[in-house]
Amino acid sequence: MPKAVWNDLIVAESDDTVVVEGNHYFPRAALRVELIRDSATHTVCPWKGTASYYTLEHDGETSADAVWYYPDPKPDAEMVRDRVAFWKDVRVVD
């Protein structure tokens, strides 16, 4: 089962991921909400839409903008609605 791991913590775990452009998108419900903080960062993907971000925080450690999601994806990217993906120092492992 795919797991998103940061600093030896499982941040998300689910056997229901969608892979888009090489990134596993986990169901939003699989994300450990106690580890995230809202971020003001936004980026735009031409075909998915505007991405929003979360920062991971735990025991004084942070990983800014390590989690992203599309709150209102464009029609061709509906498969990522209500899902989150990871980058930076978060590893996705099986």
KAUR-V528882 format. One record per backbone hydrogen bond with DSSP energy under -0.5 kcal/mol. CO is the residue of the C=O (numbers start at 0). NH is the residue of the N-H. If there is no record, write none. Layout:
co=CO nh=NH
co=CO nh=NH
This chain:
co=1 nh=13
co=2 nh=4
co=2 nh=92
co=3 nh=10
co=3 nh=11
co=4 nh=90
co=5 nh=8
co=8 nh=5
co=8 nh=10
co=10 nh=31
co=11 nh=3
co=13 nh=1
co=17 nh=19
co=17 nh=24
co=19 nh=22
co=22 nh=19
co=22 nh=24
co=23 nh=25
co=24 nh=17
co=25 nh=83
co=26 nh=29
co=27 nh=30
co=29 nh=12
co=30 nh=32
co=31 nh=34
co=32 nh=35
co=34 nh=56
co=36 nh=54
co=40 nh=52
co=42 nh=50
co=44 nh=48
co=47 nh=73
co=48 nh=44
co=48 nh=50
co=50 nh=42
co=51 nh=68
co=52 nh=38
co=53 nh=66
co=54 nh=36
co=55 nh=62
co=57 nh=60
co=60 nh=57
co=62 nh=55
co=62 nh=65
co=65 nh=86
co=66 nh=53
co=67 nh=84
co=68 nh=51
co=68 nh=70
co=69 nh=72
co=73 nh=76
co=74 nh=77
co=76 nh=79
co=77 nh=80
co=79 nh=82
co=81 nh=27
co=82 nh=69
co=83 nh=25
co=84 nh=67
co=86 nh=89
co=88 nh=90
co=90 nh=4
co=90 nh=92
co=92 nh=2
